[in-house]
């Protein structure tokens, strides 16, 4: 639908420079235009049946479980989701964003979290955002920028992150001088160095006027869960559950979520 906006007619000329899906759309339009009322009714019934199949499969994977506020369990569930079903980076981006959002909402800091609801494939430069996830004050002042990855943070990714920051900055002055890269140890560039003996801090690298701090993704999640109050952890769980059970979320993520629910279904004692 997006690529067909403002197009007068969908024909071979429109489809030629595009992918095979565009050519299939043209064939479908021709079939619809050549069909009588009865044939269109049968076709619409078939289409609705296909959507119903997907909806039924999604509903079967929906699990209703009381929110869990145990930080150890939530950490294990988060790690398993990221490792088993990263979903092209969407899973870790959502988890990181929801942790930040839950903290600020629960603590009523007024800080606004942006970017985590976008698809991970959305480039920062194209969407004119400073990074994958960012934190702002109420009046729009940029506080922090996070890049989230479960792939190698290459020199190309560094240049892209720098370009994104430049694009949102003014007067050739960076809005903030650092970016936190949440990743695994295997993802940091070989040029990154560290003089800090820490399991969480993996190293740093400077590209022109922007410093990148590489932080272990799973250690960061652990620390965020521990700093959240019980109510904040429940809030995080609810946000994550709502995202995973949404019909647009990949089935593989839903299946993993259901498996984890079964694994950690034993009720835990309420925390004081």
Residue frames relative to the residue before (quaternion, step in Angstrom):
aa qw qx qy qz dx dy dz
X 1.0000 0.0000 0.0000 0.0000 0.00 0.00 0.00
X 0.6517 0.5332 -0.3284 0.4279 3.59 0.95 -0.85
X 0.7116 0.4503 -0.2714 0.4660 3.60 0.89 -0.93
X 0.6763 0.4932 -0.2967 0.4598 3.61 1.21 -0.34
X 0.4238 0.7097 -0.4696 0.3101 3.59 1.26 -0.02
X 0.8426 0.1686 -0.1586 0.4862 3.56 -1.11 0.80
X 0.5193 0.6125 -0.4296 0.4132 3.59 1.25 0.32
X 0.4274 -0.7242 0.4814 0.2472 3.58 -0.78 1.02
X 0.8139 -0.0305 0.0485 0.5781 3.59 0.90 -0.88
X 0.3259 -0.7253 0.5719 0.2018 3.55 -1.09 0.75
X 0.1860 0.7888 -0.5567 0.1825 3.55 -0.24 1.30
X 0.7591 -0.3735 0.2576 0.4668 3.58 -1.32 -0.10
X 0.6210 0.5540 -0.3435 0.4353 3.58 1.06 -0.67
X 0.6579 0.4906 -0.3003 0.4861 3.55 1.07 -0.77
X 0.7216 0.4746 -0.2529 0.4359 3.59 0.93 -0.90
X 0.5403 0.6878 -0.3938 0.2826 3.60 1.06 -0.73
X 0.7659 0.3665 -0.2430 0.4690 3.68 0.68 -0.93
X 0.6390 0.5458 -0.3202 0.4372 3.56 1.27 -0.09
X 0.6922 -0.4746 0.3454 0.4199 3.54 -1.33 0.00
X 0.7312 -0.4441 0.2957 0.4251 3.55 -1.34 0.23
X 0.5748 0.5990 -0.3836 0.4046 3.60 1.11 -0.57
X 0.6294 0.5357 -0.3348 0.4525 3.60 1.06 -0.73
X 0.6484 0.5033 -0.3190 0.4738 3.59 1.01 -0.76
X 0.6237 0.5268 -0.3364 0.4694 3.57 1.09 -0.69
X 0.6101 0.5466 -0.3432 0.4595 3.59 1.09 -0.71
X 0.6477 0.5137 -0.3202 0.4627 3.60 0.94 -0.86
X 0.6495 0.5065 -0.3213 0.4673 3.60 0.95 -0.84
X 0.6460 0.5218 -0.3165 0.4585 3.58 1.02 -0.83
X 0.6407 0.5247 -0.3247 0.4569 3.59 0.94 -0.87
X 0.6501 0.5171 -0.3189 0.4565 3.59 0.96 -0.83
X 0.6487 0.5162 -0.3137 0.4629 3.58 0.99 -0.86
X 0.6498 0.5156 -0.3144 0.4615 3.58 0.98 -0.84
X 0.6766 0.5033 -0.2938 0.4502 3.58 0.90 -0.93
X 0.7141 0.4459 -0.2483 0.4791 3.58 1.13 -0.65
X 0.5995 0.5983 -0.3469 0.4028 3.60 1.25 -0.13
X 0.4112 -0.6737 0.5487 0.2755 3.52 -1.22 0.57
X 0.7542 -0.4141 0.2579 0.4396 3.58 -1.30 0.13
X 0.6724 0.5055 -0.3093 0.4435 3.60 0.86 -0.93
X 0.6663 0.4976 -0.3104 0.4605 3.57 0.94 -0.86
X 0.6360 0.5198 -0.3273 0.4671 3.59 1.04 -0.74
X 0.6294 0.5323 -0.3296 0.4603 3.58 1.06 -0.77
X 0.6597 0.4990 -0.3056 0.4717 3.58 0.96 -0.86
X 0.6494 0.5192 -0.3145 0.4580 3.55 1.01 -0.84
X 0.6549 0.5074 -0.3137 0.4639 3.60 0.94 -0.88
X 0.6232 0.5358 -0.3353 0.4606 3.59 1.04 -0.75
X 0.6548 0.5126 -0.3067 0.4631 3.57 0.99 -0.86
X 0.6420 0.5228 -0.3198 0.4607 3.58 0.98 -0.87
X 0.6666 0.4994 -0.3046 0.4621 3.59 0.89 -0.92
X 0.6172 0.5422 -0.3457 0.4533 3.59 1.06 -0.68
X 0.6401 0.5200 -0.3237 0.4637 3.57 1.03 -0.79
X 0.6513 0.4969 -0.3158 0.4787 3.61 0.95 -0.81
X 0.6342 0.5357 -0.3279 0.4509 3.57 1.05 -0.76
X 0.6015 0.5553 -0.3549 0.4514 3.58 1.09 -0.70
X 0.6662 0.4910 -0.2979 0.4758 3.59 0.93 -0.91
X 0.6568 0.5144 -0.3147 0.4527 3.58 0.96 -0.89
X 0.6519 0.5150 -0.3140 0.4596 3.57 1.00 -0.81
X 0.6494 0.5112 -0.3174 0.4650 3.56 1.00 -0.83
X 0.6445 0.5165 -0.3140 0.4682 3.57 1.03 -0.80
X 0.6577 0.5156 -0.3104 0.4530 3.58 0.93 -0.91
X 0.6435 0.5373 -0.3243 0.4382 3.58 1.04 -0.75
X 0.7015 0.4541 -0.2593 0.4841 3.56 1.19 -0.54
X 0.5239 0.6332 -0.4112 0.3942 3.58 1.28 0.00
X 0.0909 -0.8034 0.5884 0.0096 3.57 -0.76 1.06
X 0.2180 -0.7659 0.5921 0.1235 3.57 -0.81 0.98
X 0.1355 0.7838 -0.5832 0.1649 3.55 -0.40 1.28
X 0.5318 -0.6172 0.4552 0.3592 3.62 -0.92 0.75
X 0.5700 -0.6130 0.4158 0.3556 3.62 -0.94 0.81
X 0.2770 -0.7639 0.5661 0.1391 3.53 -0.99 0.90
X 0.1726 -0.8200 0.5405 0.0752 3.57 -0.76 1.00
X 0.4449 0.6925 -0.4613 0.3312 3.60 1.23 0.20
X 0.4092 -0.7527 0.4499 0.2522 3.64 -0.53 1.09
X 0.6182 0.5403 -0.3532 0.4484 3.59 1.08 -0.63
X 0.6633 0.4942 -0.2990 0.4759 3.58 0.92 -0.93
X 0.6686 0.4978 -0.3066 0.4595 3.59 0.87 -0.90
X 0.6265 0.5291 -0.3313 0.4666 3.57 1.07 -0.70
X 0.6708 0.4915 -0.2967 0.4696 3.57 0.92 -0.90
X 0.6505 0.5096 -0.3173 0.4653 3.58 0.99 -0.81
X 0.6476 0.5222 -0.3159 0.4561 3.57 0.96 -0.88
X 0.6663 0.5053 -0.3034 0.4569 3.56 0.90 -0.93
X 0.6597 0.5117 -0.3090 0.4556 3.57 0.92 -0.90
X 0.6388 0.5234 -0.3277 0.4590 3.59 0.96 -0.81
X 0.6820 0.4928 -0.2861 0.4585 3.57 0.92 -0.93
X 0.7135 0.4596 -0.2645 0.4580 3.57 0.88 -0.94
X 0.7554 0.4024 -0.2146 0.4706 3.58 0.91 -0.88
X 0.8139 0.0689 -0.0150 0.5768 3.61 0.99 -0.78
X 0.0353 -0.8369 0.5463 0.0023 3.62 0.42 1.16
X 0.1997 -0.8265 0.5059 0.1452 3.60 1.25 -0.42
X 0.6983 -0.4998 0.2621 0.4403 3.55 0.74 1.17
X 0.7325 -0.4302 0.2277 0.4760 3.59 1.12 0.67
X 0.5044 0.6685 -0.4262 0.3421 3.59 1.22 -0.19
X 0.6428 0.5502 -0.3334 0.4159 3.60 0.96 -0.82
X 0.7109 0.4251 -0.2981 0.4744 3.66 0.68 -0.90
X 0.6215 0.5462 -0.3530 0.4368 3.60 1.01 -0.70
X 0.6546 0.4988 -0.3097 0.4761 3.59 0.96 -0.81
X 0.6585 0.5208 -0.3168 0.4414 3.58 0.87 -0.94
X 0.6621 0.4967 -0.3022 0.4728 3.58 0.88 -0.94
X 0.6822 0.4996 -0.2894 0.4486 3.57 0.86 -0.96
X 0.6753 0.4915 -0.2996 0.4610 3.57 0.93 -0.85
X 0.6112 0.5350 -0.3537 0.4638 3.60 1.07 -0.64
X 0.6684 0.4808 -0.2998 0.4818 3.59 0.89 -0.89
X 0.6698 0.5120 -0.2957 0.4492 3.56 0.87 -0.98
X 0.6593 0.5160 -0.3084 0.4516 3.59 0.94 -0.89
X 0.6406 0.5267 -0.3290 0.4516 3.56 0.98 -0.81
X 0.7169 0.4548 -0.2700 0.4542 3.58 0.75 -1.01
X 0.6440 0.5058 -0.3308 0.4690 3.60 1.02 -0.70
X 0.6869 0.4887 -0.2897 0.4532 3.57 0.89 -0.93
X 0.7283 0.4086 -0.2290 0.5002 3.57 1.03 -0.81
X 0.3226 -0.7800 0.4752 0.2485 3.57 1.34 -0.13
X 0.1899 0.8162 -0.5172 0.1739 3.56 0.91 0.98
X 0.4239 -0.6979 0.4714 0.3331 3.57 1.15 -0.58
X 0.5037 0.6423 -0.4300 0.3858 3.59 1.27 -0.06
X 0.2586 -0.7723 0.5687 0.1154 3.55 -0.97 0.96
X 0.2245 -0.7705 0.5865 0.1093 3.56 -0.89 0.98
X 0.0501 -0.8130 0.5798 -0.0183 3.58 -0.81 1.05
X 0.7310 0.4841 -0.3172 0.3616 3.54 -1.31 0.36
X 0.6502 0.5678 -0.3355 0.3771 3.59 1.00 -0.72
X 0.6459 0.5223 -0.3264 0.4511 3.60 1.19 -0.39
X 0.5308 0.6004 -0.4122 0.4334 3.59 1.30 -0.11
X 0.5601 -0.5434 0.4815 0.3989 3.54 -1.27 0.28
X 0.5729 -0.6153 0.4159 0.3467 3.58 -1.04 0.75
X 0.6295 0.5480 -0.3322 0.4394 3.58 1.18 -0.51
X 0.5184 0.6308 -0.4205 0.3957 3.60 1.25 -0.20
X 0.3153 -0.7708 0.5207 0.1877 3.59 -0.58 1.10
X 0.5540 -0.6364 0.4299 0.3214 3.55 -1.03 0.81
X 0.6540 0.5249 -0.3245 0.4376 3.58 0.96 -0.83
X 0.6695 0.5042 -0.2983 0.4567 3.58 0.90 -0.95
X 0.7455 0.3936 -0.2153 0.4929 3.58 0.94 -0.90
X 0.3799 -0.7629 0.4468 0.2722 3.57 1.36 0.06
X 0.4734 0.6043 -0.4947 0.4074 3.54 0.80 1.09
X 0.5840 -0.6453 0.3674 0.3279 3.62 -1.03 0.68
X 0.7995 -0.0824 0.0718 0.5907 3.61 1.17 -0.44
X 0.7589 -0.3463 0.2586 0.4872 3.55 -1.30 -0.14
X 0.7871 0.0049 0.0490 0.6149 3.57 0.90 -1.01
X 0.0133 -0.8065 0.5909 -0.0100 3.57 -1.01 0.76
X 0.2773 -0.7367 0.5955 0.1605 3.53 -1.28 0.52
X 0.0668 -0.7999 0.5964 -0.0082 3.56 -0.94 0.99
X 0.4776 -0.5973 0.5430 0.3467 3.52 -1.28 0.37
X 0.7041 -0.4517 0.3238 0.4421 3.59 -1.28 0.17
X 0.7326 0.4188 -0.2433 0.4782 3.59 1.01 -0.75
X 0.6597 -0.5812 0.2881 0.3794 3.58 1.24 0.39
X 0.4489 0.6731 -0.4726 0.3495 3.60 1.19 0.31
X 0.4117 -0.7219 0.5051 0.2331 3.56 -0.80 1.03
X 0.1924 -0.8092 0.5502 0.0733 3.57 -0.79 1.06
X 0.8060 -0.0863 0.1154 0.5742 3.59 0.85 -0.93
X 0.1643 -0.7637 0.6183 0.0870 3.54 -1.25 0.61
X 0.1072 -0.7931 0.5990 0.0271 3.55 -0.97 0.94
X 0.1412 -0.7152 0.6752 0.1122 3.51 -1.16 0.77
X 0.1329 -0.7973 0.5877 0.0348 3.58 -0.90 0.96
X 0.1482 0.8072 -0.5571 0.1268 3.59 -0.77 0.99
X 0.1378 -0.7343 0.6524 0.1273 3.52 -1.29 0.49
X 0.5981 0.4619 -0.3825 0.5316 3.52 1.20 0.77
X 0.6925 -0.4736 0.3312 0.4317 3.56 -1.23 0.24
X 0.3133 -0.7318 0.5760 0.1859 3.57 -0.91 0.96
X 0.1119 -0.8620 0.4943 0.0087 3.52 0.28 1.37
X 0.6941 -0.4383 0.3582 0.4448 3.55 -1.34 0.05
X 0.6108 0.5384 -0.3557 0.4588 3.59 1.06 -0.66
X 0.6533 0.4975 -0.3141 0.4764 3.60 0.97 -0.84
X 0.6217 0.5357 -0.3357 0.4623 3.58 1.05 -0.71
X 0.6668 0.4923 -0.2993 0.4727 3.58 0.93 -0.90
X 0.6464 0.5147 -0.3200 0.4636 3.59 1.00 -0.78
X 0.6520 0.5061 -0.3142 0.4689 3.58 0.99 -0.81
X 0.6356 0.5168 -0.3215 0.4749 3.56 1.04 -0.79
X 0.6576 0.5125 -0.3093 0.4574 3.60 0.93 -0.89
X 0.6348 0.5306 -0.3299 0.4546 3.58 1.04 -0.74
X 0.6569 0.4968 -0.3064 0.4774 3.58 1.01 -0.80
X 0.6338 0.5231 -0.3291 0.4652 3.57 1.00 -0.80
X 0.6541 0.5521 -0.3124 0.4120 3.57 0.96 -0.90
X 0.7443 0.3745 -0.2247 0.5053 3.60 1.05 -0.66
X 0.5908 0.5677 -0.3676 0.4400 3.58 1.28 -0.08
X 0.2902 -0.7531 0.5683 0.1602 3.54 -1.30 0.30
X 0.8453 0.1956 -0.1353 0.4785 3.55 -1.26 0.50
X 0.5942 -0.6111 0.3516 0.3871 3.58 1.11 0.77
X 0.5952 0.5305 -0.3791 0.4696 3.59 1.17 0.49
X 0.4495 -0.6992 0.4854 0.2710 3.57 -0.73 1.06
X 0.5160 -0.6361 0.4725 0.3255 3.58 -1.01 0.82
X 0.7547 -0.0348 0.0072 0.6551 3.55 1.12 -0.75
X 0.4857 -0.7256 0.4110 0.2621 3.63 -1.01 0.69
X 0.7700 0.3392 -0.1707 0.5127 3.62 1.22 -0.23
X 0.1542 -0.7361 0.6499 0.1093 3.51 -1.37 0.46
X 0.2787 -0.7423 0.5847 0.1715 3.59 -0.94 0.89
X 0.1477 -0.7850 0.5988 0.0574 3.57 -0.71 1.12
X 0.1601 -0.7883 0.5907 0.0632 3.57 -0.52 1.20
X 0.2239 0.7773 -0.5371 0.2392 3.55 -0.41 1.26
X 0.5420 -0.5616 0.4817 0.3986 3.56 -1.29 -0.29
X 0.6745 -0.4975 0.3432 0.4240 3.57 -1.20 0.37
X 0.6597 0.5247 -0.3029 0.4447 3.58 1.07 -0.76
X 0.6564 0.5445 -0.3042 0.4244 3.60 1.23 -0.33
X 0.5702 0.6210 -0.3966 0.3632 3.61 1.14 -0.40
X 0.5227 -0.6305 0.4595 0.3437 3.62 -1.06 0.63
X 0.5956 -0.5949 0.3954 0.3674 3.61 -1.07 0.63
X 0.6199 0.5653 -0.3456 0.4204 3.61 1.18 -0.47
X 0.5483 0.6288 -0.3966 0.3831 3.59 1.21 -0.36
X 0.1000 -0.8014 0.5892 0.0260 3.57 -0.96 0.88
X 0.0730 -0.7911 0.6062 0.0377 3.55 -1.23 0.47
X 0.1561 -0.7693 0.6139 0.0835 3.53 -1.01 0.90
X 0.5809 0.5635 -0.3611 0.4632 3.54 1.32 0.26
X 0.3093 -0.7510 0.5566 0.1749 3.57 -0.76 1.04
X 0.3416 0.7430 -0.4927 0.2975 3.56 0.22 1.27
X 0.4577 -0.6745 0.5056 0.2827 3.56 -1.05 0.79
X 0.6838 0.4935 -0.2781 0.4599 3.56 1.17 -0.59
X 0.7431 0.3638 -0.2097 0.5210 3.59 0.90 -0.92
X 0.2000 -0.8388 0.5021 0.0661 3.57 -0.43 1.27
X 0.7449 -0.3396 0.2264 0.5278 3.58 1.14 -0.44
X 0.2686 -0.7475 0.5812 0.1769 3.53 -1.33 0.01
X 0.0555 -0.7752 0.6290 0.0190 3.53 -1.27 0.48
X 0.2024 -0.7905 0.5686 0.1046 3.57 -0.94 0.88
X 0.0665 -0.7706 0.6337 0.0104 3.53 -0.89 1.03
X 0.8003 -0.1438 0.0105 0.5820 3.52 -0.35 1.34
X 0.8135 -0.2485 0.1594 0.5010 3.63 -0.60 -1.00
X 0.6430 0.5225 -0.3149 0.4629 3.61 1.25 0.18
X 0.2128 -0.7797 0.5800 0.1020 3.57 -0.81 1.08
X 0.2125 -0.7617 0.6036 0.1020 3.54 -1.02 0.92
X 0.1392 -0.7702 0.6192 0.0633 3.56 -0.81 1.06
X 0.2087 -0.7946 0.5623 0.0939 3.57 -0.64 1.14
X 0.0513 -0.8108 0.5808 -0.0517 3.54 -0.64 1.23
X 0.5204 -0.6507 0.4532 0.3168 3.56 -0.91 0.92
X 0.4977 -0.7077 0.4242 0.2676 3.54 -0.65 1.19
X 0.7387 0.4308 -0.2439 0.4575 3.58 0.78 -1.00
X 0.6105 0.5197 -0.3566 0.4795 3.59 1.10 -0.59
X 0.6260 0.5330 -0.3365 0.4591 3.58 1.02 -0.79
X 0.6433 0.5162 -0.3219 0.4648 3.60 0.94 -0.86
X 0.6364 0.5339 -0.3298 0.4487 3.59 0.94 -0.87
X 0.6933 0.4809 -0.2829 0.4562 3.57 0.84 -0.99
X 0.6426 0.5204 -0.3307 0.4549 3.59 1.00 -0.75
X 0.6488 0.5107 -0.3171 0.4665 3.58 0.97 -0.81
X 0.6696 0.5037 -0.3017 0.4549 3.59 1.01 -0.77
X 0.6868 0.4654 -0.3016 0.4699 3.60 1.05 -0.59
X 0.5712 0.5839 -0.3833 0.4312 3.58 1.25 -0.28
X 0.4460 -0.6328 0.5543 0.3057 3.56 -1.13 0.65
X 0.6984 -0.4491 0.3304 0.4488 3.57 -1.26 0.26
X 0.6602 0.5099 -0.3088 0.4570 3.58 0.91 -0.89
X 0.6432 0.5201 -0.3215 0.4608 3.58 1.07 -0.68
X 0.6489 0.5047 -0.3204 0.4707 3.57 1.04 -0.74
X 0.6139 0.5222 -0.3416 0.4834 3.58 1.08 -0.71
X 0.6329 0.5329 -0.3194 0.4619 3.57 1.00 -0.85
X 0.6423 0.5201 -0.3109 0.4693 3.58 0.97 -0.88
X 0.6486 0.5219 -0.3118 0.4580 3.58 0.90 -0.94
X 0.6754 0.5059 -0.2970 0.4468 3.57 0.87 -0.94
X 0.6405 0.5160 -0.3222 0.4688 3.57 1.00 -0.81
X 0.6738 0.4946 -0.2930 0.4642 3.57 0.91 -0.92
X 0.6542 0.5144 -0.3094 0.4602 3.57 0.96 -0.85
X 0.6504 0.5200 -0.3127 0.4569 3.57 0.98 -0.86
X 0.6507 0.5085 -0.3141 0.4684 3.57 1.02 -0.81
X 0.7049 0.4793 -0.2864 0.4374 3.59 0.78 -1.00
X 0.7115 0.4452 -0.2671 0.4736 3.59 0.98 -0.75
X 0.4610 0.6637 -0.4605 0.3674 3.61 1.24 -0.04
X 0.5760 -0.6433 0.3796 0.3320 3.57 -0.97 0.85
X 0.6666 0.5182 -0.3157 0.4329 3.63 1.11 -0.48
X 0.5628 0.6022 -0.3941 0.4065 3.61 1.22 -0.25
X 0.6041 -0.6128 0.3769 0.3426 3.57 -0.98 0.91
X 0.5620 -0.6311 0.4245 0.3250 3.57 -1.03 0.85
X 0.6065 0.5677 -0.3620 0.4229 3.59 1.03 -0.71
X 0.6390 0.5098 -0.3197 0.4792 3.59 1.05 -0.76
X 0.6373 0.5274 -0.3230 0.4598 3.58 0.99 -0.82
X 0.6604 0.5153 -0.3032 0.4543 3.57 0.94 -0.91
X 0.6566 0.4956 -0.3085 0.4776 3.57 0.99 -0.83
X 0.6263 0.5391 -0.3258 0.4594 3.57 1.04 -0.78
X 0.6467 0.5083 -0.3127 0.4751 3.57 0.99 -0.84
X 0.6348 0.5259 -0.3266 0.4624 3.60 0.97 -0.81
X 0.6721 0.4947 -0.2899 0.4686 3.57 0.95 -0.90
X 0.6115 0.5438 -0.3505 0.4556 3.58 1.04 -0.73
X 0.6656 0.4955 -0.3025 0.4690 3.57 0.96 -0.83
X 0.6563 0.5286 -0.3076 0.4419 3.56 1.05 -0.80
X 0.7972 0.2589 -0.1163 0.5329 3.57 0.99 -0.86
X 0.2965 0.8046 -0.4722 0.2046 3.58 1.16 0.58
X 0.5312 0.6391 -0.4197 0.3650 3.62 1.17 -0.40
X 0.4346 -0.7115 0.4772 0.2777 3.63 -0.62 1.05
X 0.2559 -0.7567 0.5851 0.1401 3.54 -1.02 0.84
X 0.5981 -0.5731 0.4125 0.3790 3.55 -1.13 0.60
X 0.5189 -0.6407 0.4645 0.3234 3.57 -0.98 0.80
X 0.4048 -0.7041 0.5289 0.2462 3.52 -1.05 0.82
X 0.5221 -0.6286 0.4773 0.3233 3.50 -1.12 0.63
